[in-house]
Amino acid sequence: MKIILVLIIVAACAASAQPVSSAQPKGWCPKDPVREIDGSIVSATTMSEFYGVVLEVQPTGIRVQGEYGDCKESYSSEKFSGFKAGEGDEFFVAHFPYDVAVGDRVGRECVQIGNTFSPGSYMAALETGTYTYSTVLGGSRTIHKLEYGTPYTSPPPPPPTPEQIAAAKAKVVADKKANEEKGLKYNQELAAKGDSYGLLRMGERYRDGDGVPKDLAKARDYFTKAVAAGSPSAADALSGLDQSTNAATTKQ
């Protein structure tokens, strides 16, 4: 069930590239579109978008000065490039999985391609409560907390069972047999119409035991008819058959 959910979310994101000038994008696709939070699989498209400047990096996450929430206005690269620490709201993004340093910017504009945001250009996290930290003056401050979660990757499919392997092999054999029977029927129908190629192929089949019991007398008969129908290859095949038959008789 988890794999099916992941495939649905990723497929939806694959078609959601949005122009920079668009407002709240329909089907917007954040970076890491599928997350795992507290053992549950969550679509990042249901989370709040965030962007801003990194103020502090902690082992458990990053403190950011910026904005978060629903994307309800268009954002230009000029607006973001001019965004500086001290502007916007301060919030904490727990378990942010990427390496950043103080002063780095995080958010959609960092991965803009031309005038289009490719799928995965947006940063999003789940609003989960508050975060309290100690200030440089020895006090404390409580700010909003967002949970990034763990980027989720579907596990590889389980190896096939012995029954599945046997079924796959049986299908290969059955498909091969069906194709061989189809080819034989095609040659027989052509030969029945006096077609030179069909007569030649039936001669070869009876000579080699290909799809039919080996029968040199029938092979000679088909080759002879094919020669009469105008097949130069049949003449060579008939000559070769006579030579091999004579050689076998002489050896005996």
C-alpha positions in Angstrom: 0.0 0.0 0.0 2.9 2.4 0.8 4.5 1.8 -2.6 1.2 2.6 -4.4 0.8 5.8 -2.4 4.4 6.9 -3.2 3.9 6.2 -6.9 0.7 8.3 -7.0 2.3 11.2 -5.3 5.5 11.1 -7.5 3.4 10.8 -10.7 1.3 13.8 -9.7 4.5 15.9 -9.1 6.1 14.9 -12.3 3.6 16.9 -14.3 3.4 20.0 -12.0 6.1 22.4 -13.2 4.8 25.9 -12.6 5.7 29.3 -14.1 7.3 31.8 -11.7 4.4 34.2 -12.4 1.7 31.9 -11.2 0.0 32.3 -7.9 -0.8 29.4 -5.7 0.2 26.6 -8.0 -2.2 23.8 -8.6 -0.7 20.5 -7.7 2.5 22.2 -6.6 5.3 19.7 -5.9 7.7 20.3 -3.1 11.2 18.9 -2.9 11.0 15.4 -1.4 7.3 15.0 -2.3 6.9 11.9 0.0 8.1 12.0 3.6 7.9 9.7 6.6 6.9 11.3 9.9 6.4 9.3 13.1 6.1 6.1 11.0 3.4 7.5 8.7 3.8 8.3 5.0 2.8 11.9 4.3 2.5 13.8 1.0 4.5 17.0 1.2 1.9 18.7 -1.0 -0.3 19.0 2.1 2.4 20.8 4.0 3.3 24.5 4.3 5.8 26.1 2.0 8.7 27.9 3.6 11.6 30.0 2.6 14.1 32.3 4.2 17.6 32.8 5.5 19.3 30.3 7.9 20.0 31.9 11.3 21.3 28.9 13.2 22.1 25.2 12.4 21.4 22.7 15.1 21.8 18.9 15.1 18.0 18.6 15.2 17.2 21.2 12.5 17.6 24.8 11.4 16.3 28.1 12.7 15.1 30.3 9.8 14.0 33.9 9.3 11.5 34.1 6.5 8.0 33.1 5.6 5.9 29.9 5.7 2.4 28.9 5.0 0.2 28.6 1.9 1.7 30.1 -1.2 -1.0 32.7 -1.9 1.0 35.2 -4.0 3.4 35.1 -6.9 7.1 35.3 -5.9 9.7 36.8 -8.1 13.4 36.0 -8.0 14.0 39.7 -7.2 11.9 39.5 -4.1 13.8 36.5 -2.7 17.2 37.6 -3.7 16.6 40.8 -1.7 15.3 39.0 1.3 17.7 39.4 4.3 18.0 38.1 7.9 15.8 40.1 10.2 12.9 40.2 7.7 9.9 38.0 8.1 9.0 35.5 10.8 11.4 33.3 12.7 10.7 29.6 12.8 12.4 26.3 13.3 12.5 23.5 10.7 13.1 20.2 12.5 15.1 17.4 10.8 16.1 19.5 7.8 18.1 16.9 5.8 20.4 19.1 3.8 23.7 20.7 4.6 23.4 24.4 5.0 25.3 27.2 6.8 24.3 30.3 8.6 23.3 32.9 6.0 22.3 30.4 3.4 18.9 30.8 1.8 16.5 28.0 1.6 13.4 27.9 -0.5 12.1 27.7 -4.0 14.1 30.4 -5.6 17.3 28.6 -4.9 16.5 26.0 -7.6 14.8 28.2 -10.1 15.5 27.1 -13.7 14.9 29.9 -16.2 11.5 31.3 -15.6 10.0 28.0 -14.5 10.2 26.1 -11.2 10.8 22.5 -12.0 9.1 19.7 -9.9 10.8 19.6 -6.5 11.7 23.3 -6.5 9.6 24.2 -3.4 10.5 23.6 0.3 7.7 22.4 2.5 7.3 21.2 6.1 4.5 20.3 8.5 3.5 22.8 11.1 3.7 20.8 14.4 3.9 23.2 17.4 6.6 25.3 19.0 10.4 25.3 19.5 12.2 27.0 22.4 15.8 28.1 22.3 18.2 30.1 24.5 19.1 33.6 23.3 22.6 35.1 23.4 21.4 37.3 26.4 20.7 34.2 28.5 16.9 34.3 28.0 14.7 32.0 26.0 12.4 32.4 23.0 9.6 30.2 21.7 8.9 30.2 18.0 6.8 28.1 15.6 8.2 24.7 14.7 7.9 22.9 11.3 8.7 19.2 10.8 10.5 18.3 7.6 10.3 14.6 8.2 12.5 12.0 6.5 12.5 11.8 2.6 10.9 8.5 1.8 12.1 6.2 -0.9 10.1 3.1 -1.8 11.9 -0.1 -0.8 13.0 -2.4 -3.7 10.4 -5.0 -4.7 10.8 -8.4 -3.1 12.6 -11.0 -5.1 10.4 -13.3 -7.1 9.2 -16.5 -5.5 10.1 -19.9 -6.9 6.5 -20.2 -8.1 6.8 -16.8 -10.0 10.1 -17.8 -11.5 8.6 -21.1 -12.7 5.6 -19.4 -14.1 7.8 -16.9 -16.0 9.9 -19.7 -17.5 6.7 -21.6 -18.4 5.4 -18.5 -20.2 8.6 -18.1 -22.2 8.3 -21.7 -23.3 4.6 -21.3 -24.1 5.3 -18.1 -26.1 8.1 -19.7 -28.0 5.9 -22.7 -28.9 3.1 -20.5 -30.0 5.4 -18.5 -32.2 6.8 -21.7 -33.7 3.3 -23.0 -34.4 2.3 -19.8 -36.0 5.4 -19.8 -38.3 4.7 -23.4 -39.3 1.1 -22.7 -40.1 2.1 -19.7 -42.2 4.6 -21.8 -44.2 2.0 -24.6 -44.7 -0.6 -22.1 -46.0 1.9 -20.6 -48.4 3.0 -24.0 -49.6 -0.6 -25.1 -50.1 -1.0 -22.2 -52.5 2.1 -23.2 -54.5 4.1 -20.3 -53.2 7.8 -20.9 -53.9 9.0 -19.5 -50.5 6.4 -21.6 -48.6 7.5 -24.7 -50.5 11.1 -24.0 -49.8 10.5 -23.5 -46.1 8.5 -26.7 -45.8 11.3 -28.5 -47.5 13.8 -27.1 -45.1 11.6 -28.0 -42.2 11.3 -31.6 -43.2 15.0 -31.7 -44.0 15.9 -30.4 -40.5 13.0 -31.7 -38.4 12.0 -28.1 -37.7 8.5 -28.1 -36.3 7.8 -31.4 -38.1 9.2 -34.9 -38.0 12.4 -35.2 -40.1 11.5 -36.7 -43.4 14.0 -36.4 -46.3 11.5 -37.8 -48.9 9.0 -35.1 -48.1 11.8 -32.5 -48.0 12.9 -33.6 -51.6 9.3 -33.4 -52.8 8.9 -29.8 -51.4 12.2 -28.7 -52.8 11.3 -30.1 -56.2 8.0 -28.3 -56.2 9.7 -25.1 -55.1 12.2 -25.3 -57.9 9.3 -25.7 -60.3 7.7 -22.6 -58.8 10.9 -20.6 -59.6 12.9 -20.7 -56.3 16.7 -20.7 -57.0 17.4 -21.3 -53.4 15.3 -24.5 -53.6 17.5 -25.7 -56.4 20.6 -25.4 -54.2 18.8 -27.0 -51.3 17.7 -29.9 -53.5 21.3 -30.4 -54.9 22.7 -30.3 -51.3 20.1 -32.8 -50.1 20.9 -35.2 -53.0 24.7 -34.9 -52.3 24.2 -35.7 -48.6 21.9 -38.6 -49.4 24.4 -40.0 -51.9 27.2 -39.6 -49.5 25.3 -41.4 -46.8 24.4 -44.3 -49.1 28.0 -44.6 -50.3 29.3 -44.7 -46.7 27.0 -47.5 -45.9 
